[in-house]
Amino acid sequence: MDHPSPQQQHAFDVLVSVAFEKSWRFVEKDPFLTHNAEALLRARLRVHLERSLETGEKNVLHLANNAIWNLRTELGRQPGSPGSRS
């Protein structure tokens, strides 16, 4: 496996950070995800962002939207379902 240059790693980190901030604003208020611990949501959101970036996605909006979708698929629950807070 090739190791990224410091410049590539910095660009990767910046994209993940920008996409994280963009997506987190939605995730933290998402009624499908509120039953999860904040630390878990943050960790899994970052994993989903990194995976999308590693597969070649560079568009911040696409990164954010894909990560939200994947997080909802992985951890989401319908509001009003057993165990939810509604």
PDB file of N, CA, C and O in Angstrom:
ATOM      1  N   MET A   1       0.835  -1.175   0.000  1.00  0.00           N
ATOM      2  CA  MET A   1       0.000   0.000   0.000  1.00  0.00           C
ATOM      3  C   MET A   1       0.882   1.241   0.000  1.00  0.00           C
ATOM      4  O   MET A   1       1.849   1.323   0.757  1.00  0.00           O
ATOM      5  N   ASP A   2       0.552   2.189  -0.836  1.00  0.00           N
ATOM      6  CA  ASP A   2       1.315   3.429  -0.898  1.00  0.00           C
ATOM      7  C   ASP A   2       0.987   4.318   0.287  1.00  0.00           C
ATOM      8  O   ASP A   2      -0.160   4.406   0.725  1.00  0.00           O
ATOM      9  N   HIS A   3       2.009   4.965   0.790  1.00  0.00           N
ATOM     10  CA  HIS A   3       1.800   5.924   1.867  1.00  0.00           C
ATOM     11  C   HIS A   3       1.606   7.293   1.242  1.00  0.00           C
ATOM     12  O   HIS A   3       2.367   7.681   0.355  1.00  0.00           O
ATOM     13  N   PRO A   4       0.594   8.033   1.692  1.00  0.00           N
ATOM     14  CA  PRO A   4       0.372   9.364   1.110  1.00  0.00           C
ATOM     15  C   PRO A   4       1.476  10.327   1.523  1.00  0.00           C
ATOM     16  O   PRO A   4       2.071  10.206   2.594  1.00  0.00           O
ATOM     17  N   SER A   5       1.726  11.277   0.647  1.00  0.00           N
ATOM     18  CA  SER A   5       2.684  12.323   0.983  1.00  0.00           C
ATOM     19  C   SER A   5       2.063  13.200   2.071  1.00  0.00           C
ATOM     20  O   SER A   5       0.853  13.148   2.292  1.00  0.00           O
ATOM     21  N   PRO A   6       2.875  13.996   2.742  1.00  0.00           N
ATOM     22  CA  PRO A   6       2.308  14.901   3.755  1.00  0.00           C
ATOM     23  C   PRO A   6       1.249  15.847   3.159  1.00  0.00           C
ATOM     24  O   PRO A   6       0.258  16.166   3.816  1.00  0.00           O
ATOM     25  N   GLN A   7       1.464  16.285   1.929  1.00  0.00           N
ATOM     26  CA  GLN A   7       0.488  17.168   1.283  1.00  0.00           C
ATOM     27  C   GLN A   7      -0.819  16.425   1.001  1.00  0.00           C
ATOM     28  O   GLN A   7      -1.900  16.977   1.203  1.00  0.00           O
ATOM     29  N   GLN A   8      -0.726  15.184   0.540  1.00  0.00           N
ATOM     30  CA  GLN A   8      -1.925  14.390   0.284  1.00  0.00           C
ATOM     31  C   GLN A   8      -2.669  14.102   1.582  1.00  0.00           C
ATOM     32  O   GLN A   8      -3.897  14.168   1.622  1.00  0.00           O
ATOM     33  N   GLN A   9      -1.937  13.785   2.636  1.00  0.00           N
ATOM     34  CA  GLN A   9      -2.566  13.519   3.922  1.00  0.00           C
ATOM     35  C   GLN A   9      -3.262  14.759   4.452  1.00  0.00           C
ATOM     36  O   GLN A   9      -4.360  14.676   5.002  1.00  0.00           O
ATOM     37  N   HIS A  10      -2.620  15.915   4.285  1.00  0.00           N
ATOM     38  CA  HIS A  10      -3.224  17.175   4.730  1.00  0.00           C
ATOM     39  C   HIS A  10      -4.510  17.445   3.951  1.00  0.00           C
ATOM     40  O   HIS A  10      -5.522  17.821   4.542  1.00  0.00           O
ATOM     41  N   ALA A  11      -4.480  17.257   2.639  1.00  0.00           N
ATOM     42  CA  ALA A  11      -5.673  17.476   1.816  1.00  0.00           C
ATOM     43  C   ALA A  11      -6.791  16.522   2.237  1.00  0.00           C
ATOM     44  O   ALA A  11      -7.951  16.926   2.318  1.00  0.00           O
ATOM     45  N   PHE A  12      -6.449  15.262   2.505  1.00  0.00           N
ATOM     46  CA  PHE A  12      -7.404  14.255   2.966  1.00  0.00           C
ATOM     47  C   PHE A  12      -8.030  14.712   4.287  1.00  0.00           C
ATOM     48  O   PHE A  12      -9.251  14.686   4.443  1.00  0.00           O
ATOM     49  N   ASP A  13      -7.193  15.126   5.228  1.00  0.00           N
ATOM     50  CA  ASP A  13      -7.667  15.559   6.547  1.00  0.00           C
ATOM     51  C   ASP A  13      -8.572  16.785   6.444  1.00  0.00           C
ATOM     52  O   ASP A  13      -9.577  16.877   7.148  1.00  0.00           O
ATOM     53  N   VAL A  14      -8.220  17.719   5.574  1.00  0.00           N
ATOM     54  CA  VAL A  14      -9.035  18.926   5.394  1.00  0.00           C
ATOM     55  C   VAL A  14     -10.402  18.556   4.820  1.00  0.00           C
ATOM     56  O   VAL A  14     -11.427  19.038   5.302  1.00  0.00           O
ATOM     57  N   LEU A  15     -10.424  17.709   3.798  1.00  0.00           N
ATOM     58  CA  LEU A  15     -11.704  17.292   3.219  1.00  0.00           C
ATOM     59  C   LEU A  15     -12.578  16.573   4.243  1.00  0.00           C
ATOM     60  O   LEU A  15     -13.778  16.833   4.325  1.00  0.00           O
ATOM     61  N   VAL A  16     -11.987  15.680   5.016  1.00  0.00           N
ATOM     62  CA  VAL A  16     -12.752  14.972   6.050  1.00  0.00           C
ATOM     63  C   VAL A  16     -13.295  15.979   7.064  1.00  0.00           C
ATOM     64  O   VAL A  16     -14.461  15.884   7.448  1.00  0.00           O
ATOM     65  N   SER A  17     -12.495  16.927   7.502  1.00  0.00           N
ATOM     66  CA  SER A  17     -12.934  17.916   8.488  1.00  0.00           C
ATOM     67  C   SER A  17     -14.066  18.791   7.973  1.00  0.00           C
ATOM     68  O   SER A  17     -15.050  19.021   8.675  1.00  0.00           O
ATOM     69  N   VAL A  18     -13.924  19.273   6.754  1.00  0.00           N
ATOM     70  CA  VAL A  18     -14.965  20.135   6.171  1.00  0.00           C
ATOM     71  C   VAL A  18     -16.261  19.344   5.982  1.00  0.00           C
ATOM     72  O   VAL A  18     -17.340  19.824   6.330  1.00  0.00           O
ATOM     73  N   ALA A  19     -16.155  18.153   5.440  1.00  0.00           N
ATOM     74  CA  ALA A  19     -17.344  17.316   5.238  1.00  0.00           C
ATOM     75  C   ALA A  19     -17.958  16.908   6.574  1.00  0.00           C
ATOM     76  O   ALA A  19     -19.180  16.813   6.689  1.00  0.00           O
ATOM     77  N   PHE A  20     -17.122  16.666   7.586  1.00  0.00           N
ATOM     78  CA  PHE A  20     -17.631  16.305   8.908  1.00  0.00           C
ATOM     79  C   PHE A  20     -18.475  17.447   9.472  1.00  0.00           C
ATOM     80  O   PHE A  20     -19.595  17.223   9.931  1.00  0.00           O
ATOM     81  N   GLU A  21     -17.951  18.653   9.440  1.00  0.00           N
ATOM     82  CA  GLU A  21     -18.692  19.799   9.974  1.00  0.00           C
ATOM     83  C   GLU A  21     -20.008  20.007   9.235  1.00  0.00           C
ATOM     84  O   GLU A  21     -21.032  20.298   9.853  1.00  0.00           O
ATOM     85  N   LYS A  22     -19.981  19.860   7.934  1.00  0.00           N
ATOM     86  CA  LYS A  22     -21.182  20.022   7.125  1.00  0.00           C
ATOM     87  C   LYS A  22     -22.213  18.961   7.484  1.00  0.00           C
ATOM     88  O   LYS A  22     -23.391  19.282   7.642  1.00  0.00           O
ATOM     89  N   SER A  23     -21.803  17.722   7.614  1.00  0.00           N
ATOM     90  CA  SER A  23     -22.740  16.640   7.885  1.00  0.00           C
ATOM     91  C   SER A  23     -23.166  16.599   9.351  1.00  0.00           C
ATOM     92  O   SER A  23     -24.302  16.230   9.649  1.00  0.00           O
ATOM     93  N   TRP A  24     -22.281  16.971  10.262  1.00  0.00           N
ATOM     94  CA  TRP A  24     -22.605  16.889  11.681  1.00  0.00           C
ATOM     95  C   TRP A  24     -23.801  17.777  12.043  1.00  0.00           C
ATOM     96  O   TRP A  24     -24.595  17.420  12.913  1.00  0.00           O
ATOM     97  N   ARG A  25     -23.931  18.928  11.380  1.00  0.00           N
ATOM     98  CA  ARG A  25     -25.059  19.822  11.661  1.00  0.00           C
ATOM     99  C   ARG A  25     -26.392  19.114  11.471  1.00  0.00           C
ATOM    100  O   ARG A  25     -27.368  19.434  12.151  1.00  0.00           O
ATOM    101  N   PHE A  26     -26.440  18.159  10.556  1.00  0.00           N
ATOM    102  CA  PHE A  26     -27.663  17.392  10.321  1.00  0.00           C
ATOM    103  C   PHE A  26     -27.742  16.181  11.246  1.00  0.00           C
ATOM    104  O   PHE A  26     -28.800  15.877  11.796  1.00  0.00           O
ATOM    105  N   VAL A  27     -26.633  15.506  11.410  1.00  0.00           N
ATOM    106  CA  VAL A  27     -26.613  14.276  12.205  1.00  0.00           C
ATOM    107  C   VAL A  27     -27.014  14.553  13.653  1.00  0.00           C
ATOM    108  O   VAL A  27     -27.788  13.789  14.230  1.00  0.00           O
ATOM    109  N   GLU A  28     -26.506  15.620  14.245  1.00  0.00           N
ATOM    110  CA  GLU A  28     -26.781  15.871  15.656  1.00  0.00           C
ATOM    111  C   GLU A  28     -28.249  16.159  15.942  1.00  0.00           C
ATOM    112  O   GLU A  28     -28.681  16.071  17.091  1.00  0.00           O
ATOM    113  N   LYS A  29     -29.028  16.504  14.905  1.00  0.00           N
ATOM    114  CA  LYS A  29     -30.454  16.799  15.079  1.00  0.00           C
ATOM    115  C   LYS A  29     -31.341  15.765  14.404  1.00  0.00           C
ATOM    116  O   LYS A  29     -32.564  15.906  14.405  1.00  0.00           O
ATOM    117  N   ASP A  30     -30.753  14.742  13.836  1.00  0.00           N
ATOM    118  CA  ASP A  30     -31.501  13.752  13.052  1.00  0.00           C
ATOM    119  C   ASP A  30     -32.340  12.856  13.967  1.00  0.00           C
ATOM    120  O   ASP A  30     -31.781  12.142  14.800  1.00  0.00           O
ATOM    121  N   PRO A  31     -33.670  12.879  13.829  1.00  0.00           N
ATOM    122  CA  PRO A  31     -34.512  12.056  14.705  1.00  0.00           C
ATOM    123  C   PRO A  31     -34.307  10.555  14.513  1.00  0.00           C
ATOM    124  O   PRO A  31     -34.693   9.769  15.378  1.00  0.00           O
ATOM    125  N   PHE A  32     -33.716  10.151  13.413  1.00  0.00           N
ATOM    126  CA  PHE A  32     -33.440   8.736  13.172  1.00  0.00           C
ATOM    127  C   PHE A  32     -32.198   8.262  13.937  1.00  0.00           C
ATOM    128  O   PHE A  32     -31.970   7.060  14.076  1.00  0.00           O
ATOM    129  N   LEU A  33     -31.398   9.216  14.429  1.00  0.00           N
ATOM    130  CA  LEU A  33     -30.122   8.869  15.055  1.00  0.00           C
ATOM    131  C   LEU A  33     -30.006   9.286  16.516  1.00  0.00           C
ATOM    132  O   LEU A  33     -29.012   8.956  17.164  1.00  0.00           O
ATOM    133  N   THR A  34     -30.982   9.993  17.046  1.00  0.00           N
ATOM    134  CA  THR A  34     -30.860  10.562  18.391  1.00  0.00           C
ATOM    135  C   THR A  34     -30.728   9.535  19.499  1.00  0.00           C
ATOM    136  O   THR A  34     -30.305   9.879  20.602  1.00  0.00           O
ATOM    137  N   HIS A  35     -31.074   8.296  19.238  1.00  0.00           N
ATOM    138  CA  HIS A  35     -30.954   7.258  20.266  1.00  0.00           C
ATOM    139  C   HIS A  35     -29.520   6.773  20.459  1.00  0.00           C
ATOM    140  O   HIS A  35     -29.249   5.990  21.369  1.00  0.00           O
ATOM    141  N   ASN A  36     -28.612   7.227  19.622  1.00  0.00           N
ATOM    142  CA  ASN A  36     -27.200   6.823  19.697  1.00  0.00           C
ATOM    143  C   ASN A  36     -26.386   7.836  20.504  1.00  0.00           C
ATOM    144  O   ASN A  36     -26.722   9.020  20.551  1.00  0.00           O
ATOM    145  N   ALA A  37     -25.327   7.362  21.128  1.00  0.00           N
ATOM    146  CA  ALA A  37     -24.413   8.238  21.869  1.00  0.00           C
ATOM    147  C   ALA A  37     -23.671   9.149  20.886  1.00  0.00           C
ATOM    148  O   ALA A  37     -23.318   8.733  19.783  1.00  0.00           O
ATOM    149  N   GLU A  38     -23.445  10.386  21.303  1.00  0.00           N
ATOM    150  CA  GLU A  38     -22.755  11.352  20.450  1.00  0.00           C
ATOM    151  C   GLU A  38     -21.372  10.856  20.027  1.00  0.00           C
ATOM    152  O   GLU A  38     -20.987  11.019  18.870  1.00  0.00           O
ATOM    153  N   ALA A  39     -20.632  10.259  20.942  1.00  0.00           N
ATOM    154  CA  ALA A  39     -19.285   9.765  20.615  1.00  0.00           C
ATOM    155  C   ALA A  39     -19.344   8.701  19.524  1.00  0.00           C
ATOM    156  O   ALA A  39     -18.497   8.682  18.630  1.00  0.00           O
ATOM    157  N   LEU A  40     -20.327   7.824  19.589  1.00  0.00           N
ATOM    158  CA  LEU A  40     -20.485   6.797  18.561  1.00  0.00           C
ATOM    159  C   LEU A  40     -20.831   7.430  17.218  1.00  0.00           C
ATOM    160  O   LEU A  40     -20.257   7.064  16.192  1.00  0.00           O
ATOM    161  N   LEU A  41     -21.762   8.370  17.219  1.00  0.00           N
ATOM    162  CA  LEU A  41     -22.143   9.037  15.974  1.00  0.00           C
ATOM    163  C   LEU A  41     -20.951   9.740  15.333  1.00  0.00           C
ATOM    164  O   LEU A  41     -20.736   9.639  14.125  1.00  0.00           O
ATOM    165  N   ARG A  42     -20.188  10.444  16.141  1.00  0.00           N
ATOM    166  CA  ARG A  42     -19.018  11.162  15.614  1.00  0.00           C
ATOM    167  C   ARG A  42     -17.987  10.195  15.029  1.00  0.00           C
ATOM    168  O   ARG A  42     -17.450  10.432  13.947  1.00  0.00           O
ATOM    169  N   ALA A  43     -17.720   9.121  15.739  1.00  0.00           N
ATOM    170  CA  ALA A  43     -16.720   8.153  15.276  1.00  0.00           C
ATOM    171  C   ALA A  43     -17.168   7.474  13.986  1.00  0.00           C
ATOM    172  O   ALA A  43     -16.385   7.354  13.043  1.00  0.00           O
ATOM    173  N   ARG A  44     -18.414   7.032  13.939  1.00  0.00           N
ATOM    174  CA  ARG A  44     -18.912   6.330  12.747  1.00  0.00           C
ATOM    175  C   ARG A  44     -19.050   7.285  11.561  1.00  0.00           C
ATOM    176  O   ARG A  44     -18.811   6.890  10.420  1.00  0.00           O
ATOM    177  N   LEU A  45     -19.432   8.531  11.818  1.00  0.00           N
ATOM    178  CA  LEU A  45     -19.527   9.521  10.741  1.00  0.00           C
ATOM    179  C   LEU A  45     -18.161   9.720  10.103  1.00  0.00           C
ATOM    180  O   LEU A  45     -18.043   9.757   8.878  1.00  0.00           O
ATOM    181  N   ARG A  46     -17.145   9.846  10.920  1.00  0.00           N
ATOM    182  CA  ARG A  46     -15.781  10.023  10.397  1.00  0.00           C
ATOM    183  C   ARG A  46     -15.346   8.815   9.569  1.00  0.00           C
ATOM    184  O   ARG A  46     -14.737   8.974   8.511  1.00  0.00           O
ATOM    185  N   VAL A  47     -15.658   7.605  10.048  1.00  0.00           N
ATOM    186  CA  VAL A  47     -15.314   6.393   9.291  1.00  0.00           C
ATOM    187  C   VAL A  47     -15.984   6.410   7.920  1.00  0.00           C
ATOM    188  O   VAL A  47     -15.344   6.111   6.912  1.00  0.00           O
ATOM    189  N   HIS A  48     -17.254   6.753   7.880  1.00  0.00           N
ATOM    190  CA  HIS A  48     -17.967   6.784   6.600  1.00  0.00           C
ATOM    191  C   HIS A  48     -17.394   7.851   5.661  1.00  0.00           C
ATOM    192  O   HIS A  48     -17.293   7.628   4.455  1.00  0.00           O
ATOM    193  N   LEU A  49     -17.028   8.987   6.205  1.00  0.00           N
ATOM    194  CA  LEU A  49     -16.410  10.037   5.382  1.00  0.00           C
ATOM    195  C   LEU A  49     -15.075   9.571   4.819  1.00  0.00           C
ATOM    196  O   LEU A  49     -14.794   9.764   3.637  1.00  0.00           O
ATOM    197  N   GLU A  50     -14.257   8.960   5.661  1.00  0.00           N
ATOM    198  CA  GLU A  50     -12.941   8.490   5.218  1.00  0.00           C
ATOM    199  C   GLU A  50     -13.077   7.413   4.147  1.00  0.00           C
ATOM    200  O   GLU A  50     -12.319   7.413   3.177  1.00  0.00           O
ATOM    201  N   ARG A  51     -14.018   6.507   4.304  1.00  0.00           N
ATOM    202  CA  ARG A  51     -14.218   5.452   3.301  1.00  0.00           C
ATOM    203  C   ARG A  51     -14.607   6.036   1.953  1.00  0.00           C
ATOM    204  O   ARG A  51     -14.082   5.617   0.921  1.00  0.00           O
ATOM    205  N   SER A  52     -15.520   6.999   1.951  1.00  0.00           N
ATOM    206  CA  SER A  52     -15.932   7.622   0.691  1.00  0.00           C
ATOM    207  C   SER A  52     -14.765   8.344   0.036  1.00  0.00           C
ATOM    208  O   SER A  52     -14.587   8.282  -1.181  1.00  0.00           O
ATOM    209  N   LEU A  53     -13.983   9.020   0.840  1.00  0.00           N
ATOM    210  CA  LEU A  53     -12.826   9.741   0.309  1.00  0.00           C
ATOM    211  C   LEU A  53     -11.794   8.769  -0.255  1.00  0.00           C
ATOM    212  O   LEU A  53     -11.190   9.034  -1.294  1.00  0.00           O
ATOM    213  N   GLU A  54     -11.595   7.654   0.422  1.00  0.00           N
ATOM    214  CA  GLU A  54     -10.636   6.651  -0.049  1.00  0.00           C
ATOM    215  C   GLU A  54     -11.069   5.991  -1.356  1.00  0.00           C
ATOM    216  O   GLU A  54     -10.231   5.495  -2.109  1.00  0.00           O
ATOM    217  N   THR A  55     -12.377   5.983  -1.628  1.00  0.00           N
ATOM    218  CA  THR A  55     -12.855   5.403  -2.885  1.00  0.00           C
ATOM    219  C   THR A  55     -12.834   6.420  -4.020  1.00  0.00           C
ATOM    220  O   THR A  55     -13.215   6.107  -5.148  1.00  0.00           O
ATOM    221  N   GLY A  56     -12.387   7.641  -3.720  1.00  0.00           N
ATOM    222  CA  GLY A  56     -12.193   8.614  -4.782  1.00  0.00           C
ATOM    223  C   GLY A  56     -13.127   9.807  -4.769  1.00  0.00           C
ATOM    224  O   GLY A  56     -12.948  10.725  -5.569  1.00  0.00           O
ATOM    225  N   GLU A  57     -14.111   9.829  -3.896  1.00  0.00           N
ATOM    226  CA  GLU A  57     -15.027  10.976  -3.844  1.00  0.00           C
ATOM    227  C   GLU A  57     -14.283  12.186  -3.292  1.00  0.00           C
ATOM    228  O   GLU A  57     -13.611  12.087  -2.266  1.00  0.00           O
ATOM    229  N   LYS A  58     -14.399  13.318  -3.964  1.00  0.00           N
ATOM    230  CA  LYS A  58     -13.715  14.535  -3.531  1.00  0.00           C
ATOM    231  C   LYS A  58     -14.684  15.698  -3.296  1.00  0.00           C
ATOM    232  O   LYS A  58     -14.302  16.714  -2.715  1.00  0.00           O
ATOM    233  N   ASN A  59     -15.924  15.556  -3.741  1.00  0.00           N
ATOM    234  CA  ASN A  59     -16.920  16.607  -3.585  1.00  0.00           C
ATOM    235  C   ASN A  59     -17.416  16.604  -2.138  1.00  0.00           C
ATOM    236  O   ASN A  59     -17.943  15.598  -1.662  1.00  0.00           O
ATOM    237  N   VAL A  60     -17.248  17.728  -1.439  1.00  0.00           N
ATOM    238  CA  VAL A  60     -17.579  17.803  -0.019  1.00  0.00           C
ATOM    239  C   VAL A  60     -19.062  17.529   0.222  1.00  0.00           C
ATOM    240  O   VAL A  60     -19.412  16.836   1.178  1.00  0.00           O
ATOM    241  N   LEU A  61     -19.925  18.055  -0.619  1.00  0.00           N
ATOM    242  CA  LEU A  61     -21.361  17.832  -0.443  1.00  0.00           C
ATOM    243  C   LEU A  61     -21.709  16.360  -0.626  1.00  0.00           C
ATOM    244  O   LEU A  61     -22.505  15.811   0.136  1.00  0.00           O
ATOM    245  N   HIS A  62     -21.120  15.721  -1.626  1.00  0.00           N
ATOM    246  CA  HIS A  62     -21.353  14.287  -1.829  1.00  0.00           C
ATOM    247  C   HIS A  62     -20.798  13.473  -0.663  1.00  0.00           C
ATOM    248  O   HIS A  62     -21.433  12.522  -0.208  1.00  0.00           O
ATOM    249  N   LEU A  63     -19.613  13.845  -0.182  1.00  0.00           N
ATOM    250  CA  LEU A  63     -19.044  13.158   0.974  1.00  0.00           C
ATOM    251  C   LEU A  63     -19.982  13.248   2.176  1.00  0.00           C
ATOM    252  O   LEU A  63     -20.260  12.243   2.830  1.00  0.00           O
ATOM    253  N   ALA A  64     -20.462  14.447   2.458  1.00  0.00           N
ATOM    254  CA  ALA A  64     -21.348  14.652   3.605  1.00  0.00           C
ATOM    255  C   ALA A  64     -22.650  13.879   3.441  1.00  0.00           C
ATOM    256  O   ALA A  64     -23.076  13.180   4.361  1.00  0.00           O
ATOM    257  N   ASN A  65     -23.282  13.998   2.284  1.00  0.00           N
ATOM    258  CA  ASN A  65     -24.555  13.318   2.064  1.00  0.00           C
ATOM    259  C   ASN A  65     -24.411  11.798   2.123  1.00  0.00           C
ATOM    260  O   ASN A  65     -25.246  11.116   2.717  1.00  0.00           O
ATOM    261  N   ASN A  66     -23.364  11.276   1.514  1.00  0.00           N
ATOM    262  CA  ASN A  66     -23.138   9.825   1.552  1.00  0.00           C
ATOM    263  C   ASN A  66     -22.893   9.336   2.978  1.00  0.00           C
ATOM    264  O   ASN A  66     -23.381   8.275   3.368  1.00  0.00           O
ATOM    265  N   ALA A  67     -22.146  10.103   3.744  1.00  0.00           N
ATOM    266  CA  ALA A  67     -21.864   9.704   5.126  1.00  0.00           C
ATOM    267  C   ALA A  67     -23.145   9.711   5.964  1.00  0.00           C
ATOM    268  O   ALA A  67     -23.365   8.805   6.768  1.00  0.00           O
ATOM    269  N   ILE A  68     -23.982  10.721   5.779  1.00  0.00           N
ATOM    270  CA  ILE A  68     -25.256  10.776   6.506  1.00  0.00           C
ATOM    271  C   ILE A  68     -26.114   9.577   6.128  1.00  0.00           C
ATOM    272  O   ILE A  68     -26.678   8.914   6.999  1.00  0.00           O
ATOM    273  N   TRP A  69     -26.214   9.298   4.837  1.00  0.00           N
ATOM    274  CA  TRP A  69     -27.000   8.157   4.365  1.00  0.00           C
ATOM    275  C   TRP A  69     -26.480   6.845   4.972  1.00  0.00           C
ATOM    276  O   TRP A  69     -27.255   6.035   5.481  1.00  0.00           O
ATOM    277  N   ASN A  70     -25.179   6.656   4.911  1.00  0.00           N
ATOM    278  CA  ASN A  70     -24.579   5.425   5.450  1.00  0.00           C
ATOM    279  C   ASN A  70     -24.761   5.315   6.957  1.00  0.00           C
ATOM    280  O   ASN A  70     -25.001   4.225   7.476  1.00  0.00           O
ATOM    281  N   LEU A  71     -24.650   6.425   7.656  1.00  0.00           N
ATOM    282  CA  LEU A  71     -24.843   6.419   9.101  1.00  0.00           C
ATOM    283  C   LEU A  71     -26.288   6.067   9.452  1.00  0.00           C
ATOM    284  O   LEU A  71     -26.539   5.291  10.373  1.00  0.00           O
ATOM    285  N   ARG A  72     -27.226   6.639   8.718  1.00  0.00           N
ATOM    286  CA  ARG A  72     -28.638   6.315   8.949  1.00  0.00           C
ATOM    287  C   ARG A  72     -28.912   4.842   8.659  1.00  0.00           C
ATOM    288  O   ARG A  72     -29.677   4.195   9.375  1.00  0.00           O
ATOM    289  N   THR A  73     -28.294   4.322   7.620  1.00  0.00           N
ATOM    290  CA  THR A  73     -28.476   2.908   7.283  1.00  0.00           C
ATOM    291  C   THR A  73     -27.900   2.025   8.388  1.00  0.00           C
ATOM    292  O   THR A  73     -28.502   1.025   8.777  1.00  0.00           O
ATOM    293  N   GLU A  74     -26.734   2.409   8.882  1.00  0.00           N
ATOM    294  CA  GLU A  74     -26.057   1.615   9.908  1.00  0.00           C
ATOM    295  C   GLU A  74     -26.728   1.722  11.279  1.00  0.00           C
ATOM    296  O   GLU A  74     -26.942   0.706  11.940  1.00  0.00           O
ATOM    297  N   LEU A  75     -27.059   2.926  11.706  1.00  0.00           N
ATOM    298  CA  LEU A  75     -27.476   3.152  13.087  1.00  0.00           C
ATOM    299  C   LEU A  75     -28.882   3.722  13.257  1.00  0.00           C
ATOM    300  O   LEU A  75     -29.344   3.909  14.382  1.00  0.00           O
ATOM    301  N   GLY A  76     -29.547   3.991  12.168  1.00  0.00           N
ATOM    302  CA  GLY A  76     -30.830   4.677  12.238  1.00  0.00           C
ATOM    303  C   GLY A  76     -31.962   3.830  12.767  1.00  0.00           C
ATOM    304  O   GLY A  76     -31.929   2.601  12.707  1.00  0.00           O
ATOM    305  N   ARG A  77     -32.961   4.512  13.284  1.00  0.00           N
ATOM    306  CA  ARG A  77     -34.183   3.879  13.758  1.00  0.00           C
ATOM    307  C   ARG A  77     -35.326   4.844  13.442  1.00  0.00           C
ATOM    308  O   ARG A  77     -35.158   6.062  13.502  1.00  0.00           O
ATOM    309  N   GLN A  78     -36.456   4.299  13.115  1.00  0.00           N
ATOM    310  CA  GLN A  78     -37.623   5.129  12.827  1.00  0.00           C
ATOM    311  C   GLN A  78     -38.091   5.828  14.105  1.00  0.00           C
ATOM    312  O   GLN A  78     -38.190   5.188  15.153  1.00  0.00           O
ATOM    313  N   PRO A  79     -38.380   7.142  14.034  1.00  0.00           N
ATOM    314  CA  PRO A  79     -38.957   7.804  15.206  1.00  0.00           C
ATOM    315  C   PRO A  79     -40.272   7.095  15.566  1.00  0.00           C
ATOM    316  O   PRO A  79     -41.067   6.747  14.693  1.00  0.00           O
ATOM    317  N   GLY A  80     -40.476   6.894  16.859  1.00  0.00           N
ATOM    318  CA  GLY A  80     -41.683   6.231  17.327  1.00  0.00           C
ATOM    319  C   GLY A  80     -41.562   4.721  17.425  1.00  0.00           C
ATOM    320  O   GLY A  80     -42.489   4.059  17.892  1.00  0.00           O
ATOM    321  N   SER A  81     -40.429   4.158  16.991  1.00  0.00           N
ATOM    322  CA  SER A  81     -40.240   2.712  17.087  1.00  0.00           C
ATOM    323  C   SER A  81     -39.888   2.351  18.527  1.00  0.00           C
ATOM    324  O   SER A  81     -39.499   3.229  19.297  1.00  0.00           O
ATOM    325  N   PRO A  82     -40.015   1.095  18.904  1.00  0.00           N
ATOM    326  CA  PRO A  82     -39.697   0.705  20.282  1.00  0.00           C
ATOM    327  C   PRO A  82     -38.288   1.157  20.669  1.00  0.00           C
ATOM    328  O   PRO A  82     -37.322   0.939  19.938  1.00  0.00           O
ATOM    329  N   GLY A  83     -38.204   1.778  21.818  1.00  0.00           N
ATOM    330  CA  GLY A  83     -36.911   2.226  22.316  1.00  0.00           C
ATOM    331  C   GLY A  83     -36.552   3.644  21.905  1.00  0.00           C
ATOM    332  O   GLY A  83     -35.560   4.190  22.389  1.00  0.00           O
ATOM    333  N   SER A  84     -37.342   4.258  21.016  1.00  0.00           N
ATOM    334  CA  SER A  84     -37.024   5.632  20.634  1.00  0.00           C
ATOM    335  C   SER A  84     -37.613   6.593  21.652  1.00  0.00           C
ATOM    336  O   SER A  84     -38.465   6.216  22.456  1.00  0.00           O
ATOM    337  N   ARG A  85     -37.153   7.836  21.612  1.00  0.00           N
ATOM    338  CA  ARG A  85     -37.549   8.801  22.621  1.00  0.00           C
ATOM    339  C   ARG A  85     -38.763   9.613  22.207  1.00  0.00           C
ATOM    340  O   ARG A  85     -39.066  10.596  22.883  1.00  0.00           O
ATOM    341  N   SER A  86     -39.464   9.279  21.164  1.00  0.00           N
ATOM    342  CA  SER A  86     -40.603  10.103  20.764  1.00  0.00           C
ATOM    343  C   SER A  86     -41.884   9.653  21.395  1.00  0.00           C
ATOM    344  O   SER A  86     -42.933  10.250  21.155  1.00  0.00           O
TER     345      SER A  86
END
